[in-house]
Amino acid sequence: MDNREVAKEFIGFLIKLKKYMRAEVSKSRSSNITEQQFRTLMNLKQSGKCTLKELSGRIHVSNSSLCIMLNKMVEEGIVQREIDDKDRRNTFYNLSNCGRKFLEKELDKKLLTMGDKIGNLSEEEKEKFIVYLKGIEEIIEKIK
């Protein structure tokens, strides 16, 4: 099979997946958070304390946009900002305790929404779905 054709199909799949995520998961039971904020908080949860530049690179958002978003979340008490004692030019961001609780609630809402949708599948379809997802993950790791 031609590499360009495979690439075209893959890009089409990613576009459809992103549209699905925006349309379905974002409306997960009166969410109080944007998709981008959710991704940012999930990344902070997984990585722990990090700089704006590190976080920006991981979630592929410009430093300026991320700075505005983080400042808002700091004001809301969801994220905490910490200035390095040794070098005041370094600023670190991390989830606050309030942010961890908030994120857990948001994650639960998303899991409930997705769980409802997956509940429409037969057991056989669910098993296939898991196998396909794992297969896609393996292939993505190979082509990184």
The 8 nearest C-alpha neighbors of each residue, nearest first, counted from 0:
[[1, 2, 4, 5, 3, 6, 8, 7],
 [0, 2, 4, 3, 5, 6, 7, 8],
 [3, 1, 5, 4, 6, 0, 7, 8],
 [2, 4, 6, 5, 1, 7, 8, 0],
 [5, 3, 7, 1, 6, 2, 8, 0],
 [4, 6, 2, 8, 7, 3, 9, 1],
 [5, 7, 3, 9, 4, 8, 2, 10],
 [6, 8, 4, 10, 5, 9, 3, 11],
 [9, 7, 11, 5, 6, 10, 12, 4],
 [8, 10, 6, 12, 11, 7, 5, 13],
 [9, 11, 13, 7, 12, 8, 6, 14],
 [12, 10, 8, 14, 9, 13, 7, 15],
 [11, 13, 9, 15, 10, 14, 16, 8],
 [14, 12, 16, 10, 15, 11, 17, 9],
 [13, 15, 11, 17, 16, 12, 10, 18],
 [16, 14, 18, 12, 13, 17, 19, 11],
 [17, 15, 13, 19, 14, 18, 12, 20],
 [16, 18, 20, 14, 19, 15, 13, 21],
 [19, 17, 15, 21, 16, 20, 22, 14],
 [20, 18, 16, 22, 17, 21, 23, 15],
 [21, 19, 17, 24, 18, 23, 22, 16],
 [20, 22, 18, 25, 19, 23, 24, 17],
 [21, 23, 19, 20, 18, 25, 24, 26],
 [24, 22, 20, 25, 26, 19, 21, 27],
 [23, 25, 20, 27, 26, 21, 109, 22],
 [26, 24, 21, 27, 23, 22, 34, 20],
 [27, 25, 24, 23, 28, 30, 29, 22],
 [28, 26, 24, 109, 25, 112, 30, 108],
 [27, 29, 30, 108, 26, 112, 109, 111],
 [30, 28, 27, 26, 31, 108, 25, 32],
 [29, 31, 32, 28, 27, 26, 105, 25],
 [32, 30, 29, 33, 105, 28, 26, 27],
 [31, 33, 30, 36, 37, 34, 105, 35],
 [34, 32, 36, 35, 37, 25, 31, 30],
 [33, 35, 37, 36, 25, 38, 32, 21],
 [36, 34, 38, 33, 37, 39, 32, 40],
 [37, 35, 39, 33, 38, 34, 32, 40],
 [36, 38, 34, 40, 35, 39, 41, 33],
 [39, 37, 41, 35, 36, 40, 42, 34],
 [38, 40, 36, 42, 37, 41, 35, 43],
 [39, 41, 43, 37, 42, 38, 44, 36],
 [42, 40, 44, 38, 43, 39, 37, 45],
 [41, 43, 45, 39, 44, 40, 46, 38],
 [44, 42, 40, 47, 46, 41, 45, 93],
 [43, 45, 41, 42, 47, 46, 40, 94],
 [46, 44, 42, 43, 47, 41, 40, 48],
 [47, 45, 43, 44, 42, 48, 49, 41],
 [46, 48, 43, 44, 93, 45, 49, 94],
 [47, 49, 93, 92, 91, 46, 43, 50],
 [50, 48, 91, 92, 53, 47, 54, 51],
 [51, 49, 91, 53, 52, 90, 92, 54],
 [50, 52, 54, 53, 55, 49, 62, 91],
 [51, 53, 55, 50, 54, 56, 62, 49],
 [54, 52, 50, 56, 55, 51, 49, 57],
 [53, 55, 57, 51, 56, 52, 58, 50],
 [54, 56, 52, 60, 53, 58, 57, 59],
 [57, 55, 59, 53, 54, 58, 52, 60],
 [56, 58, 54, 55, 59, 53, 42, 60],
 [57, 59, 55, 56, 60, 54, 39, 38],
 [60, 58, 56, 55, 57, 61, 54, 62],
 [59, 61, 55, 58, 65, 62, 64, 56],
 [62, 60, 64, 63, 65, 55, 59, 56],
 [61, 63, 65, 64, 55, 66, 60, 52],
 [62, 64, 66, 61, 65, 67, 60, 68],
 [65, 63, 67, 61, 66, 62, 68, 60],
 [64, 66, 68, 62, 67, 63, 69, 61],
 [65, 67, 63, 69, 64, 68, 62, 70],
 [66, 68, 70, 64, 65, 69, 71, 63],
 [67, 69, 65, 71, 66, 70, 72, 64],
 [70, 68, 72, 66, 71, 67, 65, 73],
 [71, 69, 73, 67, 72, 68, 66, 74],
 [70, 72, 74, 68, 69, 73, 75, 67],
 [71, 73, 75, 69, 77, 74, 78, 70],
 [72, 74, 78, 70, 76, 75, 71, 79],
 [75, 73, 71, 72, 76, 70, 77, 78],
 [76, 74, 72, 73, 77, 71, 78, 70],
 [77, 75, 73, 74, 78, 72, 97, 79],
 [78, 98, 76, 72, 95, 75, 97, 73],
 [79, 77, 94, 73, 95, 72, 76, 93],
 [78, 80, 93, 95, 73, 92, 94, 81],
 [79, 81, 92, 91, 78, 93, 82, 90],
 [80, 82, 91, 90, 92, 83, 79, 93],
 [81, 83, 90, 87, 89, 91, 84, 80],
 [82, 84, 87, 86, 89, 85, 90, 81],
 [85, 83, 86, 87, 82, 89, 81, 88],
 [86, 84, 83, 87, 89, 82, 88, 90],
 [85, 87, 83, 88, 84, 89, 82, 90],
 [86, 88, 83, 89, 82, 84, 85, 90],
 [87, 89, 86, 90, 83, 82, 85, 84],
 [90, 88, 87, 83, 86, 82, 91, 50],
 [89, 91, 82, 81, 50, 83, 88, 80],
 [92, 90, 50, 81, 49, 80, 48, 82],
 [93, 91, 80, 48, 49, 79, 50, 81],
 [92, 94, 48, 79, 78, 47, 43, 95],
 [95, 93, 78, 98, 79, 99, 77, 43],
 [94, 96, 98, 78, 97, 79, 77, 99],
 [97, 95, 99, 98, 100, 94, 77, 78],
 [96, 98, 95, 100, 99, 77, 101, 76],
 [99, 77, 97, 95, 101, 94, 96, 100],
 [98, 100, 96, 102, 101, 97, 94, 103],
 [101, 99, 103, 97, 98, 102, 104, 96],
 [102, 100, 98, 104, 99, 103, 97, 105],
 [101, 103, 105, 99, 104, 100, 98, 106],
 [102, 104, 106, 100, 105, 101, 107, 99],
 [105, 103, 107, 101, 102, 106, 108, 100],
 [106, 104, 102, 108, 107, 103, 101, 109],
 [105, 107, 103, 109, 108, 104, 102, 110],
 [106, 108, 110, 104, 105, 109, 103, 111],
 [109, 107, 105, 111, 106, 110, 27, 28],
 [108, 110, 106, 112, 27, 111, 107, 113],
 [111, 109, 107, 113, 112, 108, 114, 106],
 [112, 110, 114, 108, 109, 113, 107, 115],
 [111, 113, 109, 115, 110, 114, 27, 108],
 [114, 112, 116, 110, 115, 111, 117, 109],
 [113, 115, 111, 117, 116, 112, 110, 118],
 [116, 114, 118, 112, 113, 117, 111, 119],
 [115, 117, 113, 118, 114, 119, 112, 120],
 [118, 116, 114, 119, 120, 115, 113, 125],
 [117, 119, 115, 116, 120, 114, 121, 113],
 [118, 120, 117, 116, 121, 115, 114, 125],
 [121, 119, 118, 117, 124, 125, 122, 116],
 [120, 122, 124, 123, 125, 119, 118, 126],
 [123, 121, 125, 124, 126, 120, 127, 118],
 [122, 124, 126, 121, 125, 127, 120, 128],
 [125, 123, 127, 121, 126, 122, 120, 128],
 [126, 124, 128, 122, 123, 127, 120, 121],
 [125, 127, 123, 129, 128, 124, 122, 130],
 [128, 126, 124, 130, 129, 125, 131, 123],
 [127, 129, 125, 131, 126, 130, 124, 132],
 [130, 128, 132, 126, 127, 131, 133, 125],
 [129, 131, 127, 133, 128, 132, 134, 126],
 [132, 130, 134, 128, 133, 129, 127, 135],
 [133, 131, 135, 129, 134, 130, 128, 136],
 [132, 134, 136, 130, 135, 131, 129, 137],
 [135, 133, 131, 137, 132, 136, 130, 138],
 [134, 136, 132, 138, 133, 137, 139, 131],
 [137, 135, 133, 139, 134, 138, 132, 140],
 [138, 136, 134, 140, 135, 139, 133, 141],
 [137, 139, 141, 135, 140, 136, 134, 142],
 [138, 140, 136, 142, 141, 137, 143, 135],
 [139, 141, 137, 138, 143, 142, 136, 135],
 [142, 140, 138, 139, 143, 137, 136, 135],
 [141, 143, 139, 140, 138, 137, 136, 135],
 [142, 140, 141, 139, 138, 137, 136, 135]]
